[in-house]
Amino acid sequence: MTTPIRARLTETDIRRLVKGDSPDERAAAAHKLCRSIEKAAITDDDRRAAQDIIRVLAADATELVRRALAVTLKSSPLLPRDAALRLSRDVEAVALPIVNWSPVFTDEDLVGIIRAGSVAKQVAVAKRPRLSPAVAAVIAEEGGEAAVTAACANDNAAFSEGSLAAVVDRFPTSEDVTNALAYRRVLPLSISERLVELVSESVREHLIGRHALQRDTAGALAMAARERSTVDLVEQAHATSDMPEFVGHLARNGQLTASLLLRALGRGEMIFFEHAIAELAGVAHQRTWLMIHDAGPLGLRAIYDRAGLPSRLFPAFRAGVDAYRSLQFDGGHQDRERFQERMVQRFLTSQPYASKGDLAYLLERLDRRELGLAPQADAA
């Protein structure tokens, strides 16, 4: 036979709880009451009585009393859901233990806490012992950086691949977020491949070792990211009349690669392409220009071979130069897209026809998101 909860508390305990001389005394009484509730083997009637008492304590005017309740019953299934929600809206000292631990919240409750916007409470949700895919998705798509970092570091947060992709889309430059992602226990290959372009060398090594990312794949992805950044600087170099110096710097650092030239040509950066070919071939820019544009069908091939570029990629470069000649930029919004579409069309119809492997190489090296043609090209 169980003893009613009221019998376990002395009259002194009850007096201290209701009329304590100080907040500390009342908080100590609340703590004792909550521990009794938590430890007791109680009947249904006792449970209802206990939960009524908890509701009264959750509404107490003294913060220390509410704090004692939150800390003592943070993991207890006895805490009524309505009281837990009330405490979750309280000051952080009271709310955070409940938000972080209480098992009585539904996914909808947790989503509401996230969307309320408190950084500390978002982080408390992110660090919970378990996060469902639905809650993890809301953190990924709407949570602040600190909450996203905490959730990514929580291996018990059940992120879908789409939610992880949303994290990378939102915080590609956050070292805290990308490192937390990289060190997750399980990570989809598609996310590992994206991260390898964003993280430091030491974290990249971890990705390769832990997530079965092939070293050559990781290296290729990292190089592609560097090349995209390099091409972004081409226009700046052109505007300051430093193109020869810029190209020379790339050559001295071993960065003047065929894939970089192809990526730049795919963006219509012809001046950079001319200077790069001139640098690699050891030929003056003016003569290189003539061989590319004005020396008949064999001129480009001759200067291309002298530059030491891969023979198998010549059809792609030929297509780029032909597309450049045939399409005048008019300043419209679709100019770059039109040029790239024309380049790919010429590449596909070039003689001899391009192999499927070379086509894949071309499409990898051009910026697919900017191009928007990879599905049709692959289908061809």
N, C-alpha and C positions, 0 to 999 in steps of 0.2 A: 504494500500500500504506500502510495507516494504522499509526501507531506505537501500541503498547499504552499505556494510561493510565499504568501504573506507570513506563514509560520516560520519561514527561514530567516526573516528579517526581524530584528529586535525593534522594540518601540523607539529606541534611541536612533536606529538607522532611519526609520520613517520620519522622525522629528527632524533629524539632520537634513534629510532630503527635501522636506517641505519648508522648514524654517531655520535652516542652517545659519549660523552667525556670519559665515563668510562664503564667498563663491567656492573656495577650496574645499570647505567642509561639504557643501552640497555636491560638488563634483565627485568627492571621494565616496559619498553615499550612492550617487548614481552609478559609479563604477562597480561598487559592491553588488548593487541590485542587478546590473547587467550580467555580471559574472555568475550570479545565482541563476538567472534565467538561462544563460548559455549552458551551464553545466547540468541543470536539472533534467531528470527524466519526468516529463510532465504529461498530464492528461490534456485532452482537447479543451476542456474548460479552463485549465491552467494556461494553456497556450493563448487562448483568447484574452484572458485577464492580463497576461504578460504583455501582449501586443498593445493592449489599451494603455498600459503603463508606459511602454516605449513611445507611443504617440504623444503622450503628455510630455515626456522628457524631450522629444524632438522639437517641441514647441516652446521649451523653457526659455525664459528671457536671458538666462546667463549662458554666455558662450562656453565657459568651462564645463558646464553640465552637458551641453550638446556635444562638445568635443569628447568628453568621457564616454558618452553613448556611442559616438561614431567609432572611436578607437576600439572599444570593447566588443562591439557587435559588427565590425566591418565585414567579417567573413561568415556571419551567422545567417542561416536560412530563416530564423525566427523574426528577423527584422521585417516589419510589414513593408510592402512595396511603396505604399503611399508615404510612409515615414522616410523611406530611403530617398524617394524623389524630393521630398521636402529638404532633407539634409544635403542633397546634391546641389541645391540652389543656395545653400548657406555660404558663409565666408569660407575661404579656402582651407583654413585650419580645421574646419569641421567637415567640409565636403570631400576633400581629397582622399581620405582613407576609404570612405564609402564608395566613391566613384571608381577608385582603383581596385577594390576587392569584392564588393557586395555581389552575391550570386543571384539576387532577386530581380535585378534589372533585366528587361527584355532588350532585344536588339533595337527596337524603336526608341526605348528610353535612352540608350547609349548614343544613338544617332542624334537625338534631341540635345543631349549634353554637348556633343561635338559642335553642332550648329549654333549653339548659344555663344560660342566664340571665345571663351576663356582659354588662354594658352595653357595654363597649369592644369585645368580640368581635361582639356584635350589630351595632354600628355599622360594624365592619370588613366584615361580610357585606353590609350595606346599601350600602356604597360600592364594591362590586365592579364590574368593567368590564361585567358583564352579570348581570342577575337574571332568572331564568325566572318565568313567571306563578305557578308553584307556590311558589317561595321568596318572591316578593313578597307572595303571599297570607298566608303564615305571619307575615311581618313585620307586615303590616297588622292581622292578627287577634290576634297574641300578643306582638309586639315592644314594647319600651319606647318612651317618647316620643322619646328621642334617636335610636334606630334608625329609627323611623317617619319622623322629620324627615329623616334622611340619605337614606333610600330614596326619599322623595317628591322630594327635590332631585336625585335621580339619574335623568336622563332615559333611561338604559339599563335601568332597572328596569321590567319589563313588567307593570305593574299592569292587572288587569281592571277594568271599571267597578264590579263588585261589591266588589272589594278596596278601591278608592278610597272607595266609600260606607262601608265598614267603618271606614276611617281617620277620616272625618268623624264617624261615629257615636261613635267612641272618644275623639276629641280635638277636640270642637267649640269649646272655649275656649282651645286652645293656639295662640297667635299664631305660634309657630315652625312648627307643623305646617300650619296653614291657609295661611300665606304660602308655604311650600315647595310645597304643592299648587297654589296659584294661579299660580306661576311655572313650572310644568312646560310643556314644549314643546307637548305635546298633552294636552287635557283634555276628557272628555265633557261635553256640554252640561248633563246632569243634575247633574254635580258642580259646574260653574261656577255654576249657579243656586242650589245650596245654599251655596256659598262666599260668594256676594254678600251673604248675610245675616250673615256672620261676620267678614269682613275689614274693614280700615280703608278710608277713602275712596280713598286713593292706590292700594291694591291692587285695589279695585273697578274703578277706571279701567283698570288693566292687564287685568283679566278682560274688560271690555267691549271693549277695543281688540284684544286678542290672540286671544280665544277666541270671537269672533263672537256675544257675548251682547248682545242688543238693549238699548239704553239704557233704554227704557221698561220692559222686563221686569226689568232689574236694579233699577230704581227701585221698581217694585211689590213685588219680593221683599224689598228692604230695608225698605220701609214696613211690610209684613206682619210682619216680624220685630220691628220697633219696637212695632207694635200689640199683638202677643202679650205682649211684655214689659210694656206699659202695663196691659193687662187683668190681668196677674198682680198688679199693685199695687192694684187696685180693692178687694179684700177688706181689705187693710191700711188703706186710707183709710177704709173703712166702720167698721172696728173702732176707729179713733181719732176718730170723729165729725168727720173733716175732709173729707167728701165734697164739699161746696160749694166749698171752697178748692181741692181737688184738681182738680175739673172746671174751675174758673175758670183755674187754671194751664194746663191743657191747651188751653183756648180761646185764651188769650193767646199761646200758642206755635203756634197753627194746627194742633194735633193732634186736635182734636175733630171727626174726620171721620166720614162715614157708615159707612165700613167698620169703624172702631173701635167705633162704637155697635152695629153689627150683630154684630160678634164678641163684644162684651160681652153683648148680649142673648142670643146663642146659648149663652152659659154660664150664663144665668139670672140675670145681675147686674142685676136690675130697678131697684134703688135708684140705681145709677150711671146707668142709662138715663134714669130720670125726671129726675135732676139735669142730665144732659147736654142733654136736650130743653129743660128750663127755661132753661138758660144760653143755648142757641142761639136760642130763641124770645123771650128777654127777658121771661119770665113767671115769677111766683113759683112755687116748687116745689109748694105746696099746690094751687094752681089747675091746674098742669100734671098733678099726680096725678089730680085729678078728671076732666080731659079724657082722660087715658089710660085710666082704669079705670071711670069712673062717669058718663060723659056720652053714653052711647049709641054707636051705630056711627060717628057722624060726628065724635065728639070727638077721637079719635086722629088722624083725617085732618086736622082743622083745626089741631091743635097741631103736627103733623108738617110741614105745609106752611108754617106760620109759622116753623118752625125752619130752613127753607130746604134741607131734605134732598131728594135726587133722587126725583122722582115715580116713576120706573121701579122703585125699590127698595121702595116702600111695601108691596107684597104680602108681602115678606119680613119687614118689621117687624110687619105685621098678624099674620102667622103666629106670630111670636115672642111677641107679647102674648097672643094667644089660647091658645097652648100654656102660657104661664105661668099663666093663669087656670084652665086645666083640670087642671093637674097639681100636686098639693101635694107639696113635698119632705118626705120622711119620714126622712132621715138615712141611708138605705141606700146600699150601695156603688155601685149603678147609677143613682143619682138624676140626675146630670148627663147621662149617656148616654140615659136615658129621656126627659128633657126635650128634648134635641137631636133625638132620633128623632121625638118628637111635633111639634116645630117644623117639621122637614123634611116630615113627612107633611102637615101643614096647608098648608105652602107649595106643595107639589105639587098639592094639591086646591083651592087658592084660586081664587076667581072675581074677575076674569077669570083664566084659567089663566096661569101664569108662562111666559114665553118660555124657550127653551133657553139663550139667552145669559144671562138673569138667574139661572137656576138655576146655571150655571157660576160666575157671580160670587158667589153665596151660598156655594157649596161651597168656593170658593177662600178666602173670607174667614173661614169657620169653620175651626177646627183639625181637619184631616182625620184626623190620627192619633188624636185624642181622640174624634172623631165615629164613625169606622169605618163610614160609610154611603155614601161616594162612589161605589163601584162600582154598588150597587143604584140609587142616585138617578140616575146617568148612564144606566143601562139603562132607567129609566123614561122 
